[in-house]
């Protein structure tokens, strides 16, 4: 009897130990189904999910009290031995995850390849959920109405997926929500008014969707808001005046919508006192820039570009002592730049291009010792000459003075440390100075639409980090040879954009592809007097997307090697003297969207197939020897 009792006690103890090392059946089922739905895991974390004691599995956390699973944390971005790791999983989220009904955290963000939908009854089955992170995966479908039942939810991260449909109108029921980020999806419809009931909301990011309608009028009720990003949607109406009540808000991004009306800034100091970053560009805002902008003394970056703002820039702009970036381009602003602008000592970037600002420039600009980028292009400055004091700004690296009515030659006091220089659409004349080759840091040079004559100086070969060169619409002549002999400082090359069109160049085309242009994307030599044949080396330009050699005197056969440029999207060779057949190999140019071979001496049958079948007769007309679709059939 005693031995039987001992055996019973041993069995009972072993059973208790086994039970203590087992998950709750629902938790185990939910996790095993999750694992079964994943067919690829680069981190191998799921391969360690062995046995029944799921509380010891990597990424799984259990309550010390209930012993139930409360957290699934398998982020794609994590650290191991203090080293950052990007892992990925592929597969479909199992709806069985809702069996784990004590869950407080689901973090499977940044895994890149999880598909499926949010379980339709997630709010009913996971009432304790505080954090839901599905960011940067491939989820689809609508946001279920039951999400509104997650009364404990504090953080909702669904950005960069494929969610569609509406934001649930009941979203205001998620009373504890502090952060909501669903940007970069396909959500449509309006922003529900109930969102203004989320009194604890600190961050609202809905950008890059297809939302329509007005911004909720009572958004100013969300007194805890620090960040609002509704940019890149199709929102209409006005910016609600209640926004001026958001005393903690530091980020306001409403750009790239269809918003109208004026800019609703507070009329008294103290409101919006934390606002630091504002983007309202690419809308239809009108009216003036309120003088009360000077009350927003925390502002660091402001963009109001591409609207319909009128009037002058208020002198109160000078009160923004922390301002680093000011973008006002593409409006209808007039008057002179206020002298007070010279007091914004932290200013790094100033862009007022494409307005109606009048001269003269206030000399106070010379006090902006930290200014790195200045764009005054296309105003009514009537500068005549470039002020020497302007070129003496110590930090200046980018200057854009296009369309400023500048005459004469390029002055030799332009700083050699510039990264970008744009003097296009002026009345500059004479030769391009040889000392341009001493601009060792120059990445972009645009002096197009001027009256420069003579040849390109050979010293341009010293510009070994040049990425953009635009000399079009001048009176330059001779050879383009020097440009194609620029050797990049970098192994991957530098020059990506080259436009020498509408000049009088006659030679040098044989150098194309012989130098360091392997990574060029845009090449335009049209409307010149170039002669000779295209070299086979043109086929080495593997990243070339646009090639325009039209309106020249180029001849001989089209080089078959051009078919190697498989990313080519635009090929313009019309108005030349090319002869022979169109190479069949050109059928490999399957990304070609625009083609013009008209008015040459080409002959034979047009290659049959894509992409040639997509082009009209006008792409091939004016070649008497060509036949086949889309022209007349060839004679047998």
C-alpha positions in Angstrom: 0.0 0.0 0.0 2.8 2.4 0.9 4.6 1.7 -2.3 1.4 2.3 -4.3 1.0 5.7 -2.5 4.6 6.6 -3.3 4.1 5.9 -7.0 1.0 8.0 -7.0 2.8 10.9 -5.4 5.7 10.6 -7.9 3.3 10.6 -10.9 1.4 13.6 -9.5 4.6 15.5 -9.0 5.8 14.7 -12.5 2.4 15.7 -14.0 2.6 19.0 -12.1 6.1 19.7 -13.3 5.1 19.0 -16.9 2.0 21.2 -16.6 4.1 24.0 -15.2 6.3 23.9 -18.2 3.4 23.9 -20.7 1.7 26.9 -22.3 -1.9 27.5 -22.0 -3.4 25.4 -24.8 -4.8 28.5 -26.6 -1.5 30.3 -26.4 0.3 27.3 -27.7 -2.1 26.8 -30.5 -2.0 30.5 -31.5 1.8 30.5 -31.6 2.2 27.2 -33.4 -0.2 28.4 -36.1 1.7 31.6 -36.4 4.9 29.7 -36.9 3.2 27.4 -39.5 2.1 30.4 -41.5 5.7 31.6 -41.9 7.7 29.8 -44.6 10.8 31.9 -44.4 12.7 33.4 -41.4 16.1 34.8 -42.0 16.7 35.3 -38.3 16.0 31.6 -37.5 14.2 32.7 -34.4 11.1 30.6 -35.1 13.3 27.5 -35.6 14.0 27.7 -31.8 10.3 27.4 -30.9 10.5 23.8 -29.8 8.6 22.0 -27.1 5.6 23.3 -25.1 7.2 25.8 -22.8 6.5 28.8 -25.0 7.3 31.3 -22.3 11.0 30.4 -22.9 10.7 30.9 -26.7 12.6 33.8 -28.2 10.4 36.8 -28.6 7.7 35.5 -26.3 7.0 37.0 -22.9 4.6 35.7 -20.3 3.0 37.2 -17.2 4.6 36.1 -13.9 1.1 36.0 -12.4 -1.2 34.4 -15.0 1.6 32.5 -16.9 -0.2 33.6 -20.0 1.6 35.0 -23.1 1.3 38.8 -23.0 3.8 39.8 -25.7 5.0 38.6 -29.1 8.0 40.7 -30.0 9.7 39.7 -33.2 10.7 43.0 -34.9 12.6 42.9 -38.1 15.0 45.5 -36.8 16.7 44.5 -33.6 20.2 44.2 -32.1 22.2 41.2 -31.3 25.5 41.5 -29.4 25.1 45.3 -29.8 25.0 44.9 -33.6 22.0 46.0 -35.6 20.3 43.3 -37.6 17.6 43.5 -40.3 15.8 40.2 -40.5 12.8 39.3 -42.7 10.0 36.8 -42.6 7.7 35.7 -45.3 4.3 34.1 -44.9 0.7 34.9 -43.9 -0.4 35.9 -40.4 -2.6 33.2 -38.9 -6.0 34.5 -37.6 -5.4 32.1 -34.7 -3.2 34.8 -33.1 -6.5 36.0 -31.5 -6.5 32.8 -29.4 -3.8 34.4 -27.3 -6.3 36.5 -25.5 -4.1 38.0 -22.8 -1.8 39.6 -25.4 -0.7 43.2 -24.6 1.9 43.6 -27.3 2.2 42.3 -30.9 5.3 43.6 -32.6 6.1 42.0 -35.9 7.1 45.3 -37.6 9.8 45.7 -40.2 9.7 42.0 -41.2 9.0 43.1 -44.8 7.2 40.0 -46.0 4.2 39.2 -43.7 0.9 39.1 -45.6 -2.7 38.7 -44.6 -5.3 40.9 -42.9 -5.9 42.2 -39.4 -8.2 39.6 -37.8 -11.8 40.9 -38.1 -12.6 40.3 -34.4 -9.3 41.5 -33.0 -11.0 44.0 -30.7 -13.3 41.3 -29.2 -10.6 38.7 -28.6 -7.6 40.8 -27.6 -9.1 43.4 -25.2 -5.8 43.9 -23.3 -3.8 45.0 -26.4 -1.7 48.1 -25.7 0.7 48.0 -28.7 0.1 46.7 -32.3 3.0 47.0 -34.7 2.6 45.7 -38.2 4.9 48.4 -39.9 6.7 47.7 -43.2 5.1 44.4 -44.2 2.6 43.4 -46.9 -0.7 43.4 -45.1 -3.8 44.2 -47.1 -7.5 44.6 -46.5 -9.5 47.0 -44.4 -9.0 48.2 -40.9 -11.7 46.1 -39.0 -14.4 48.0 -37.1 -13.6 45.9 -34.0 -10.3 47.8 -33.7 -12.4 50.4 -32.0 -13.0 48.0 -29.1 -9.3 48.1 -28.1 -9.9 50.5 -25.3 -6.5 49.9 -23.8 -4.5 50.4 -27.0 -1.9 53.1 -26.8 0.2 52.6 -29.9 -1.0 51.7 -33.4 1.7 51.3 -36.1 0.4 50.1 -39.5 2.5 52.2 -41.8 4.0 51.1 -45.1 1.6 48.2 -45.9 -1.2 47.9 -48.4 -4.2 48.6 -46.2 -7.2 50.0 -48.0 -10.7 51.1 -47.3 -11.8 53.7 -44.7 -10.5 54.7 -41.3 -13.3 53.3 -39.0 -15.7 56.0 -38.1 -15.7 54.7 -34.5 -11.9 55.2 -34.1 -12.7 57.7 -31.3 -13.5 54.7 -29.1 -9.8 53.8 -28.7 -9.7 56.2 -25.7 -6.1 55.5 -24.6 -4.5 55.9 -28.0 -1.3 58.0 -27.9 0.3 57.3 -31.2 -1.4 56.4 -34.5 0.7 55.9 -37.6 -0.9 54.4 -40.7 1.1 56.3 -43.3 2.0 54.9 -46.8 -1.1 52.7 -47.3 -4.1 53.0 -49.6 -6.6 54.3 -47.1 -9.4 56.4 -48.6 -12.4 58.4 -47.5 -12.5 61.1 -45.0 -10.7 61.5 -41.7 -13.5 60.6 -39.2 -14.7 63.4 -36.9 -14.5 61.0 -34.0 -10.8 61.1 -34.1 -11.1 64.4 -32.2 -12.2 62.4 -29.2 -8.8 60.8 -28.7 -7.8 63.2 -25.9 -4.5 61.4 -25.2 -3.3 61.4 -28.8 0.2 62.8 -29.1 1.1 61.7 -32.7 -1.2 61.4 -35.7 0.5 60.3 -39.0 -1.8 59.6 -41.9 0.4 60.8 -44.8 0.7 59.2 -48.2 -2.7 57.7 -48.5 -5.7 58.8 -50.7 -7.7 60.5 -48.0 -10.2 63.2 -49.1 -12.5 65.7 -47.5 -11.8 68.3 -44.8 -9.4 68.2 -41.8 -11.7 67.7 -38.8 -12.7 71.1 -37.6 -12.2 70.3 -33.9 -8.7 68.8 -34.3 -7.7 71.6 -31.8 -9.5 69.6 -29.1 -6.6 67.1 -29.1 -4.6 69.1 -26.6 -1.8 66.5 -26.2 -0.9 66.5 -29.9 2.8 67.0 -30.6 3.0 65.7 -34.2 0.5 65.9 -37.1 1.3 64.6 -40.6 -1.5 64.5 -43.1 0.7 65.3 -46.1 0.4 63.7 -49.6 -3.3 63.0 -49.6 -6.2 64.8 -51.4 -7.5 66.8 -48.5 -9.6 69.9 -49.3 -11.1 72.8 -47.5 -9.3 75.1 -45.1 -6.8 74.5 -42.3 -9.0 74.6 -39.2 -8.4 77.6 -37.0 -8.6 75.3 -33.9 -5.1 74.1 -34.8 -3.7 77.3 -33.2 -4.8 76.0 -29.8 -2.3 73.1 -29.9 0.2 74.4 -27.4 2.4 71.3 -27.4 2.5 70.7 -31.2 6.0 70.8 -32.6 5.4 69.2 -36.1 2.7 70.2 -38.5 2.9 68.7 -42.0 0.0 69.3 -44.3 1.8 69.6 -47.6 0.8 68.1 -51.0 -2.9 68.3 -50.6 -5.6 70.7 -52.1 -6.0 72.9 -49.0 -7.3 76.5 -49.6 -7.8 79.7 -47.6 -5.3 81.5 -45.5 -2.7 80.4 -43.0 -4.5 80.4 -39.5 -1.8 81.6 -37.2 -2.6 82.8 -33.7 -3.1 86.6 -33.3 -1.4 86.7 -29.9 1.9 85.3 -28.6 1.9 82.2 -26.4 -0.1 79.9 -28.7 1.6 77.3 -30.9 4.7 78.2 -28.8 6.2 74.7 -29.4 5.8 74.7 -33.2 9.2 73.9 -34.7 8.6 72.2 -38.1 5.9 73.4 -40.6 5.3 72.1 -44.1 2.4 73.6 -46.0 3.8 73.5 -49.5 2.0 72.2 -52.6 -1.4 73.4 -51.7 -3.7 76.2 -52.9 -3.3 78.5 -49.9 -3.9 82.2 -50.5 -3.8 85.4 -48.7 -0.6 86.8 -47.1 2.0 85.5 -44.7 0.6 86.7 -41.4 2.9 89.1 -39.5 2.0 87.1 -36.4 4.4 84.4 -37.7 6.9 86.3 -35.6 5.2 85.0 -32.5 6.2 81.4 -33.3 9.7 81.8 -32.0 10.4 78.0 -31.8 10.2 77.7 -35.6 13.2 75.9 -37.2 12.0 74.8 -40.6 9.2 76.4 -42.6 8.0 75.6 -46.1 5.1 77.5 -47.7 6.3 76.9 -51.3 4.1 76.3 -54.3 0.9 78.0 -53.1 -0.8 81.3 -54.1 0.4 83.5 -51.3 0.6 87.3 -52.1 1.8 90.4 -50.5 5.2 91.0 -48.9 7.3 88.9 -46.6 6.6 90.4 -43.1 9.5 92.0 -41.3 8.5 90.0 -38.2 10.2 87.0 -40.0 13.4 88.4 -38.4 12.1 87.5 -35.0 12.5 83.8 -35.7 16.0 83.5 -34.3 16.0 79.7 -34.4 14.9 79.4 -38.1 17.2 77.2 -40.2 15.2 76.7 -43.3 12.8 79.0 -45.1 11.1 77.9 -48.4 8.8 80.4 -50.0 9.3 79.6 -53.7 6.5 79.4 -56.4 4.1 82.0 -54.9 3.1 85.5 -55.9 5.0 87.3 -53.2 6.0 90.9 -53.9 7.9 93.8 -52.4 11.4 93.7 -51.2 13.1 91.3 -48.9 12.8 92.7 -45.4 16.1 93.9 -43.9 15.2 92.0 -40.7 16.0 88.8 -42.5 19.7 89.5 -41.8 19.0 88.9 -38.1 18.1 85.2 -38.5 21.6 84.1 -37.6 20.9 80.3 -37.7 19.5 80.4 -41.2 21.0 77.7 -43.4 18.6 77.5 -46.4 16.7 80.4 -48.0 14.6 79.9 -51.1 12.3 82.6 -52.6 12.5 81.7 -56.2 9.6 82.2 -58.7 8.0 85.1 -57.0 7.8 88.8 -57.8 10.3 90.0 -55.2 11.9 93.3 -56.2 15.4 94.6 -55.7 17.7 95.8 -54.5 18.7 93.0 -52.2 19.1 94.1 -48.6 22.8 94.2 -47.6 21.8 92.7 -44.3 21.9 89.3 -46.0 25.6 89.5 -45.7 25.2 88.9 -41.9 23.9 85.4 -42.5 27.2 83.7 -41.8 25.7 80.2 -41.6 23.8 80.4 -44.9 24.6 77.4 -47.1 22.0 77.6 -49.8 20.4 80.7 -51.4 17.8 80.6 -54.2 16.7 84.0 -55.6 15.9 82.7 -59.1 13.1 84.2 -61.3 12.1 87.3 -59.4 12.2 91.0 -60.3 15.5 91.7 -58.7 17.1 93.2 -61.9 20.5 92.5 -60.4 22.6 93.5 -63.4 25.7 92.2 -61.7 26.2 89.7 -58.9 27.0 91.7 -55.7 30.5 90.9 -54.5 29.3 91.0 -50.9 26.8 88.2 -51.6 29.6 85.9 -52.8 31.5 86.5 -49.6 29.0 84.7 -47.4 31.5 82.3 -45.6 29.3 79.1 -45.6 27.7 79.4 -49.0 27.8 76.2 -51.0 24.7 76.4 -53.2 23.6 79.5 -55.1 20.8 79.8 -57.6 20.5 83.1 -59.5 18.6 82.0 -62.6 16.5 84.6 -64.4 17.9 87.5 -62.4 18.7 89.8 -65.4 22.5 89.4 -64.8 24.7 90.8 -67.6 28.4 90.6 -68.5 30.8 87.8 -67.8 30.9 85.4 -64.9 32.7 87.3 -62.2 35.9 85.8 -60.9 35.0 86.4 -57.2 32.5 83.5 -57.2 33.8 81.2 -54.4 35.6 78.2 -55.6 34.1 76.1 -52.8 30.6 76.0 -54.3 28.8 72.7 -54.7 26.0 74.0 -56.9 25.9 77.1 -59.2 22.9 78.1 -61.3 23.2 81.2 -63.4 20.9 80.1 -66.2 18.4 82.3 -68.1 20.4 85.5 -67.7 22.3 87.6 -70.2 25.8 86.4 -69.5 28.2 86.5 -72.4 31.9 85.9 -73.4 33.7 82.7 -72.9 33.2 80.1 -70.1 36.2 81.0 -68.0 39.1 78.5 -67.8 39.2 79.0 -64.0 35.9 77.1 -63.8 38.1 74.0 -63.6 39.3 75.1 -60.2 35.9 74.5 -58.6 37.1 71.2 -57.1 33.9 70.6 -55.1 31.4 71.5 -57.9 28.6 68.9 -58.4 26.1 70.9 -60.4 26.7 73.7 -62.9 23.9 75.3 -64.9 24.7 78.2 -67.1 22.2 77.4 -69.9 20.1 80.0 -71.7 22.8 82.7 -71.8 25.0 84.0 -74.6 28.3 82.2 -74.0 30.5 81.7 -77.1 33.6 79.8 -78.2 34.6 76.3 -76.9 34.1 74.5 -73.6 37.4 75.0 -71.8 39.6 71.9 -71.5 39.9 72.6 -67.7 36.4 71.1 -67.2 38.1 67.8 -67.1 39.3 68.8 -63.6 35.7 68.7 -62.3 36.0 65.2 -61.1 32.8 65.1 -58.9 30.6 66.9 -61.4 27.2 65.2 -61.6 25.1 67.8 -63.5 26.3 69.9 -66.4 23.7 72.0 -68.3 25.1 74.4 -71.0 22.1 74.2 -73.4 20.9 77.2 -75.4 24.1 79.2 -75.8 26.4 79.9 -78.7 29.1 77.4 -77.9 31.0 75.8 -80.7 33.8 73.4 -81.5 34.1 70.0 -79.9 32.2 68.3 -77.0 35.2 66.2 -76.5 36.3 67.7 -73.1 33.1 66.8 -71.4 33.5 63.2 -72.3 37.0 63.1 -70.9 36.0 64.1 -67.3 37.3 61.3 -65.1 35.3 60.8 -61.9 36.9 60.9 -58.5 34.7 58.0 -57.5 34.7 54.4 -58.8 30.9 54.5 -59.4 31.2 57.7 -61.5 29.6 61.1 -61.0 28.1 62.6 -64.1 24.4 61.7 -64.4 22.9 64.7 -66.3 24.5 66.3 -69.4 22.7 68.8 -71.6 24.6 70.5 -74.4 21.7 71.0 -76.7 20.9 74.1 -78.8 24.5 75.2 -79.5 26.8 75.1 -82.4 28.9 72.1 -81.5 30.3 70.1 -84.5 32.7 67.4 -83.3 33.5 65.0 -80.5 30.5 62.6 -80.6 33.0 59.8 -81.1 34.0 60.2 -77.4 30.6 59.2 -76.0 31.1 56.3 -73.6 34.9 56.5 -73.8 35.4 58.4 -70.5 33.8 58.2 -67.1 30.2 58.5 -68.0 29.2 54.9 -67.2 26.4 56.2 -64.8 25.0 59.0 -66.9 21.1 59.0 -67.0 20.3 61.9 -69.2 22.3 62.9 -72.4 21.0 65.6 -74.7 23.2 66.8 -77.6 20.2 67.8 -79.9 20.1 70.9 -82.1 23.8 71.2 -82.9 25.8 70.5 -86.0 27.4 67.2 -84.9 28.6 64.9 -87.7 30.1 61.4 -87.9 28.9 58.1 -86.5 27.8 57.0 -83.1 30.5 54.9 -81.5 29.9 51.4 -80.3 31.0 52.6 -76.9 27.6 54.2 -76.4 26.5 50.7 -75.4 28.5 51.0 -72.1 26.2 53.7 -70.8 24.1 51.1 -68.8 22.2 53.6 -66.7 21.2 55.9 -69.6 17.4 56.6 -69.6 17.2 59.5 -72.0 19.2 59.9 -75.2 18.5 62.9 -77.5 20.7 63.4 -80.5 18.0 64.9 -82.8 18.6 67.7 -85.2 22.2 67.0 -86.1 24.1 65.6 -89.1 25.0 62.2 -87.7 25.2 59.3 -90.1 26.2 55.7 -90.8 24.4 52.7 -89.2 22.8 52.7 -85.8 25.1 50.9 -83.5 23.8 47.5 -82.4 25.5 48.0 -79.0 22.8 50.6 -78.1 20.6 47.6 -77.4 22.7 46.9 -74.3 21.3 50.1 -72.7 18.2 48.2 -71.5 17.0 50.9 -69.1 16.6 53.4 -72.0 13.1 55.1 -71.8 13.5 57.9 -74.4 15.4 57.6 -77.7 15.3 60.6 -80.0 17.4 60.3 -83.1 15.2 62.1 -85.7 16.4 64.7 -88.2 19.8 63.1 -88.8 21.3 61.0 -91.7 21.4 57.6 -90.1 21.2 54.8 -92.8 21.0 51.1 -93.0 18.6 48.9 -91.0 17.1 49.3 -87.6 18.9 46.5 -85.6 16.7 43.7 -84.5 18.5 43.8 -81.2 16.7 47.0 -80.4 13.7 44.8 -79.4 15.6 44.3 -76.1 14.8 47.9 -75.2 11.6 46.8 -73.4 11.5 49.9 -71.2 11.4 52.3 -74.2 8.4 54.7 -73.8 9.3 57.3 -76.5 11.0 56.7 -79.8 11.6 59.0 -82.8 13.7 57.8 -85.7 11.9 59.9 -88.3 13.6 61.9 -91.1 16.7 59.8 -91.6 17.9 57.5 -94.4 16.9 54.2 -92.7 15.7 51.3 -94.8 14.4 47.7 -94.5 11.8 46.2 -92.3 11.0 47.7 -88.9 11.7 45.1 -86.2 8.4 43.4 -85.3 7.5 43.1 -81.7 7.5 45.0 -78.4 8.2 47.8 -77.8 8.1 48.9 -81.5 4.5 47.9 -81.9 3.6 50.6 -79.3 4.9 53.5 -81.4 3.0 55.5 -84.0 3.9 56.1 -87.7 5.4 59.4 -86.8 8.2 57.6 -85.0 9.4 56.2 -88.4 8.2 58.6 -91.0 10.5 60.4 -93.4 12.6 57.3 -94.0 11.8 56.3 -97.6 13.3 52.9 -97.3 11.5 51.7 -94.2 8.5 49.4 -94.3 6.5 47.2 -91.9 4.2 48.0 -89.1 3.2 50.7 -88.3 4.2 51.8 -91.9 3.1 50.1 -95.1 3.9 46.4 -95.5 7.2 45.5 -97.1 7.1 44.3 -100.7 7.8 40.6 -101.0 
